Every structure is written in C-alpha cells, then in structure tokens.
Amino acid sequence: MPQNTIQVHPADNVAIAVRRLAAGEPVWPGVTANMEIPQGHKAALKAMAEGEAVIRYGVCLGYLLHAVKAGDWIAEHDLRPAQAPDLEQLTFGTNLKRPEDLPEPLCHTFWGYPAADGRAGTRNLLGIVTTVQCAAGVAQQAAERIRTQLLPRYPHVEDVVVLVPPYGCGVAIDAPEAKIPIRTIRGLIHHPNFGGEALVVSLGCEKLTPERVMDPEEICEENFVVLQKCRGYEAMLEAKSQGKIRFIGIPNHRLAVAQEAIDSGLYATLQFPFCYLATDKDQAIRTAAREAGMGFIAMKALSGGLIRDSAVAYAWLAQYPEVLPIWGVQRESELKEFLSYVNDPPALDEARQALIQADRAQLQGSFCRGCGYCMPCPVGIQINDCARMSLMIRRAPQATQLTPEMQAKMAKIEDCLHCGQCAAKCPYGLDTPKLLEENYKDYKEILAGKQL
C-alpha cells in the first residue's frame, strides 16, 4: 500500500495526508478515506466520540465538536481549541540528552556575525521595527531610501528589513495576554541578525510606549525615533503637494489642543472623543469644527465600553450628519450589528432618550474613559481598568469583574506611590490617584457583600 499519510508521533490518533486523498483511498492499514481529504490535513485513524482529544505531534490540538469515524477528515472547524497553558508555567528542556549520547558535530564553528551582547547572527541586517501600524508607511519609505542610497556604501550589510506589528494606537495593551505580542516585539528588536541594535520607529501617540519594548539605557534618539517629534507636518505638506495624500488630520483628547487645531486652519479633520455623554464644551468643539469646515471623526463613540446599547449610541450620533463615528469593532458580530443599522437605522425614540438621560446622570463628570494615556504605571497598576471599576462592575457582567485575576489587579492599587504621573498625563484632567482609591474602596465593599 502506498504511504498516503504520515503519523507524526506514535501517540497521534490522526495522520497527515501527504497528497489530496479521494474518498475510498487508503489512509492507514485498515482505514480508508470516507471523504476527500486535502493535502496536509488530518485524517482520523480511529473512531472518536464528541469531546475526545485530537492528538498530533503527541499533544492535544483540541477537542472534537462531534463524533467522527475512522477515515474522516478532521479540520479546524471540527475542533474546540485546547486551553493554552500560561506562558510562565511552560516547562522546557525536559528531553535533554547527555553530551556523551550526542553525535560528534562535523564542525564546532559557523560563519556568523558577533553582536555586542555576546550572541551571534547568521545574517547582517539593518532592522527597523515599528511600535504601531500607523508608522509602517514612513518606515517602508525610509527602508527604500536606505536600500538604494546607503547600502551600496556598506557591502557587508545584506539588506534592511521592516517589521510592522498589526496593532493600532488604541490596542488593549494592558489586556492579560498582551504580554505575548509585547514579548515578541522585544524579541524582534533584539534579534541577533540585527546585531542586537534595531531602529525602532514610533508614531508618538500609541499605547505601546518605548518603555515596554526596550531597556531604559537603549531609549535614545539614535535607537528610537518618534515621528511626532520630527518634521512631520512639513513632510505631510510635501506629500500632499506631490499628490501622495489628500488630507491631513489630527487626533486629540484635550479641549484646548482641539480648539487650537481648529483655529490654526492647518488640518482637514479632527478626531475627538464624542458620544451622548458629551459635555457642552465637547459640543462646542464639534460646532467649531463644523463652522471651520473641518471633518469631525468621533472616537470613543461607546465611551470605552461604558455605553452598552450600541443602537442608542448610533441613533444619538445620527443627529449630527457632519460627525463620522469610529465604533471600535472587535468582533464579526459587532460589525454585523452596526451594518444592520445602516440599512435599518434605529430611531431616537422616548425609551432611548430616557436611557441616555439615565446614563448621563450616572456617567457624566469625573470618570475614567479608559483611554490609557496614563499608562504605564511605575508600580504596574492597570489604571485604565481599575480607575473605572465601579462603573464597569455595574454596567458589564459582574462575574467578569470579580475573578481572582481582577481582584489581584485591583489589589495593586495598594502599591500606589501617589507620584502624580498618571494625573499629569490624563487628557481629561482627572485626579487619577483619588479615583483609584475610591474605586478600590467600593470594590472591597462589593467583595464583602455590598449589594449593587
């Protein structure tokens, strides 16, 4: 029988098709394909029940969502993913061999490039790593100029490589699993093929700040370029004159800066927080932008998750045809939800107006919007979560706010230094340390049994 599949590990209960298999072809001794199985895909070696583990490489890939027969094709949509272990709990080096059991290497050295930190790379590249997707265009342009104008002078440098993480400025950088992309980006920046000295390019307004991806002694103008500190506006004007861009806009959270941008006449659009919790001063910014002929893009249209009814938010913003909201869609279901409003716009009826008034009574004033500009905290407090816990726990599923992980996160407030860094960086002028204290006091009372 020709070998149509490969069993990677003796413990595997699936085999991998080495080519496309038609129904009826042999999969394994005593097993035939029940259906077409694409090349590289899994075929069941035995009958398995719903919920049974699918083993490949000797480890669990996931659990079956339905029963399968021997010879069935098992694809990703047939599985419930296995729970990934915590990165800090992973073991390594569990199958080590003694030196005397290893074969004698043919060579004890290799051609490489020693880095300053003692490691060695197999290539000699100039690496450019961005901290936000928005900086990709500048980084690519810089790489092309370096490649054509500078590299010919340095024949020992092979190439220039641009690595762009797929994240925007508002990514949930303090989410529990955000440590994975942060650690990955740090690893890329310090890759030995870059000589351990990559050039990092930042836009300047993103949450992935230099302190998160570089060591303090590395952060200098030579290694870390912040585009907003460069001649960015002049470069945009030049690009506009060349037809490379059509409009120049500015995002901002601060009332005074937003008004300055409107008065300057330098920008085509203003991106500003705006939702039905808007104050009279926020409304004044919208009116001033309209009168100045500026486009108005509403960010925080759901107030960072505090507004729970998207139809109400949509109906309220629909009153202002000059406002284009950014909804912060993160799931396909949310995208479908907002697309449905385009075809069937929700009306701003009395019931929705009453909900808006109730939310305004509870939320307007000194509350944290969760923008994250106060981060990072020197003692590791997740400020943009903790400083609005009293609101979130009353407006979101309560169980998600009372997990052991969230309790530990809130307990970090006890380590607050009252250094004032967070308050100084808050675009809304909040007394952030006081907010943290108030929210922690309320949270402990809820844990002790206070009724909501």
Beta strands, then each sheet from edge to edge (+ up, - down):
strand 1: 5-6
strand 2: 14-17
strand 3: 26-28
strand 4: 31-32
strand 5: 42-44
strand 6: 53-56
strand 7: 59-64
strand 8: 73-74
strand 9: 79-81
strand 10: 113-114
strand 11: 120-121
strand 12: 125-130
strand 13: 159-163
strand 14: 199-202
strand 15: 224-226
strand 16: 249-251
strand 17: 269-273
strand 18: 295-299
strand 19: 323-325
sheet 1: 1+ 2- 5+ 8-
sheet 2: 3+ 4-
sheet 3: 6+ 7- 9+
sheet 4: 10+ 11-
sheet 5: 13+ 12+ 14+ 15+
sheet 6: 16+ 17+ 18+ 19+
end
